[in-house]
Amino acid sequence: MSSPWQLLTRPAREPIRRWVLSAFPRHTGGGPIDYDHPHGDPGLFGPGSAVWRVYSDFPGMLAGGLAALMLQTLHPLALAGVWDHSNFRGDLLGRLRRTTAFVGGTAYAPREQAEALIERVRKIHTQVRGQAEDGRPYAADDPDLLTWVHVTEAYSFLQGYRQYSTMQLPTNAADRYYDETRRVAEALGARQVPRSEAEVDAYLQKIQPELEYSERSRVVLRVLSRVRLPVPAAGLTRDVFLHAGAALLPPWATSLLQRTPMQQAQARLAARALRSLAPAFRAALSDGIASRACLRVGASPDILQQWR
């Protein structure tokens, strides 16, 4: 029997579904991933993992991904790689799509395909190197930079789940999640990757003296603020998710990014709006890659709504 909320959101499901699939097609730069075969293959994590639960929540993941981008603009060496080697001005949406495909693929794809994704990104990283504005050399395969990128993403995705999911994180679930996600970071070459919430908090505290809000940061964030998703009401949709992403930033980052009182108020309003919209997104995407991965291993997708 349908719940009152399911009945209420049913008319919105198909438009939302088209919205998501047009903005984030289910393929990678290396071709489509087969999330349905081979049967029984749990991939890198499996249905009992914290990763499968956290990453199954689209609103939190999209808002979290945007928050991670904001944080990443604060590291001069990581930002230099984006500045020198990506067409972020003309194709920031493409970067978002590639990141989404990589995160989803390494989480839910069968093991062989997940490992192929990691290897492909490792090879790309070997070609990304240069000098930052201050003359320091950088390389995308630098283990410390890989750790920074991983931590900002893992932290932001978890905060997105906490803010915009209906599920309450049980005790130690955050530690399980961080311990699981570090496997992908380490496979890419990261080192000394935090494996618990306490270690992530300590890492973010320790790295703050290396961060700065530069003119390059401002340029990238301006481009992000103008990105247009190929969906109806693109400007409104973008602003809701961008401000909802900003609501996930830790206080020190909000301060370092010089976010104004007006922007902070907009973030709070967007967070409330996204929490109210989130159930409609879940209903529309009930057959997403997380559900398909569950069926591949013979598990009910309902397991993603339960912690154990």
N, C-alpha and C positions, 0 to 999 in steps of 0.2 A: 504494500500500500504506500502511495506517495506521501511524503511529509508536506505540511503546508508550505515550507520554504521551497521544496522541489517544484510544487505546483506554481508558486509565484515566479520562480526563475526560469521555468520551462520556455516561455516565449523568447527569452534572451539567449538561450543556449546556442542556437545555430549562428546568430550574428557574432557572438563572442568566439565561437569555434573558428569561423572564417577569419576573424580579426587576428587570432593568434597564429593560425597557419599561414596567413599572408605575410605577417610580420616576421615569423620565425619558422620557415619551412623545415620539415623533418628530414634534413639531409646534411651532410658535411661537405667540406671542400674536396674530400677524397671520394665522394660518392655516397649513395644511400646506405644506411645501416639496417641490417635485418635483425630487428628486435624479437622476432618470433621463432627463430631457429638458431642453433639446434636445441631441440627439446631437452629440458633438464639442466642446461648450462646456466649456472647462477651468475656468471660474469665475475667481476672482481670483488663483489660485496654480497649479493644474495638477499633474499626476502626478509631475513632476520636482522638486517643491518639498520643502523641509524641513518646512514646515507640514503637508503631507499625511501625512508619516511620523510626526511627533511627535503630532499630534492623533488619529491612528488607534488609539492605545493607551489603552483605556478606564480601566484601573486607575490609570495615571499621571495621566490627565486629571482623574478625580474627586478623587484625593488632592491633586493640584496645585490644583484649584479651591478646595478647603477650606483649603489653606495660604494661598492668595491672600486669602481672606476674613479669615483671622486677621491677615495683614499689614495689610489695609486698615482694620482697626479702630484702627490706631495713628495714622492721620492725622486730626487733629481736624476739618478742614473736610470731608474725604470722608465721615467718620463722621456729621457733622451732617446731610448730605443723606439718608443712610440713616435716621437717627433721626427726622427731621421728615417725610419723604415716602414712607416705605415701611411696610407692615404686617409688619415683620420678626418681631414677637412671635407673630403668628398665622399667617404665611405665609412663613416663611423657606424652606421647601421650594420654594414658588413662585418665589422669587428665584433659587434654585439652578437650577431648571428653565429659567427665562428666560435666565440667563447661559449655560447649556449649549446652549440652542437657538441663541443668537446666535453663540457661538463656532463651533459646528458648521456653522451656515448660512453664515457669512462665509467659512469655510474651504472647504467642499465644494459649496455650491450653485452653480448656473449664475450667470453674472455679473449678469444683470438682477435676479435674486432676492436675491443677496448685497448688491447696491447698494441695493435697496429696504429690506433689513433695516437697513443703516447709516443710511439717511435716516430711517427710523422712530425709531431710537434718538436720532438728532440732535434730532428734534422733541420727544421726551420730555424730553431734557436741558434744553431751553429753559424748561421749566416748573418745574425743580427748583432753587430758590434760597431763600436765607434768611440767618439769622445763626447763627453758632456760639455755643457757651456763653460764649466770651470776647468776644462782640460783633462779631467779624470777619465780613464778608459772605462768602457762598460761592455758587457757581453750578456746577451739574453740567457746564455747557459751558465752564467755565474751562479753558483749554488746559493749564495746569500740573496741575490735578486729573486731567484725562483722561490725561496722561502717567503720573501716579502709578498710577492704576488699571491702565493698560495694562502698565506695567513689572512690577507685582506679579503680574499674571496670567501674562504671558509667562515671567517668571522661574520661577514656581511650576510651570507646565506642563512647562517644560524639565527642571526638577529631578525632576518626577514621572516623566518618560520615562527619565531617567538611572537613577533608583532602581529602577523597577518594570518596565521593558521588558527584553527579552532582547537587544536590539540595542545595539551599542557605537557611540557617536557618533564619526564620523571627524573628522579634523582640519578645522577651519574650519566644521563643520556648525552649531555653535552660532551663529557669526557669520551664516551664511546664514539661519538661523531668525529671529534678531532683526531682520535687515534686511528679511525678508519680512513679519513680523508688524506692523512699524511702519506698513505701508500702511493697515491698518484703523484704527489709532489716529489717524493723520494725517487720514484721511477723516472721522473723528468730530470733528476739530478740535484734536487734541493738537499740541504743538510741541516742537521740540528733543528728539525721541524717540530714545533710544539705539539704535544700529544694529549693535552688536557686543557680545560678552560683556564685553569690557573697559569699554565705555561703560556697560553696565548696572551692572557692579560699582562704577564710579565714581559713577554716579547714586545708587545705594543708600547709598553711603558719604556722599555730600554731603547727602542729605535727612534723615539720621538726627536732626540737631538739631531738626527740625520735628515729630518724632513724639513721642507720649506714650501711656502706658498709663493711661487714665482710667477713671472709674467707668462711663462709657458703654461703653467697650471691654469691661469686665467683664460688663456686662449682655448685650451682643450675643453674647459668647462663651459665656455661660451658656445663652442660648437655642439657640445652635448645638449645644452639648453635649447638648441634650435633643431635638433635632429627630428626628422619627419618619418614616422612609421607609415607604411602603406595601408592605412586603415581609415575608416570614417572618424571624423572629429579628431584628427591626428594631433593637433595642438593641445587640446584638452586632455586627451589620453596620455600624451607625453608628460604634461605638467603634473598630472596626478601621480604617475609612477616616479617621476624624478623627485618630486617633493616627498613622496612616501619613502623613497630611497634615502633622501637626506635625513629623514626622521630616524634612520637606523644608525647614523654616525655617532661615535662616542663623543662625549662633551669636548675632549681635547681637540678632536678633529673639527668639530663645529667652530671652535674658537680659531684654530689655525687657518681654516678656510675663510675666515672673516665673514661668516654668514650673519646677515643683519637680523635685528629683531623681527622685521617683516618676513624675511625668508624663514625664520624659525617658526613663526606663526603659521605660515603657509604649509610648512612641513607637518605641523600638528593637525591641521585641517585635512590635508591629503591623507595622512595616516588613518584618520577616522573614516574618510571616504573609501579608502581601499579595504579597510576591514568590513565595511558594509557591502562592498562589491565582491569580495573574495568568494563567498559561496556560489555566486553565479558562475565565476570562472571554473570552480571545481566541478560543478555540474556539467558545464559545457565540455570539459576536457577529461571526462571520466574514462575515455578509452585512449589516453595518452600513452607515452612510451613506458611510464612506470607500470601502468596496468598491463600492457603487453608483456613486459618483462616478467611480471607475476605469473601470467598465464603460461609463459614459456617454461617456467619451473614447476607448474602445477599448483600454484598458490592462488587463492582468491585475492583480487585487488583490495578487498576490504581489510586485508592485513595491514595495509599502509596507514589505516586509521586507528591502529592499535599499537601500543608500545608494550614491549615485554622484556 
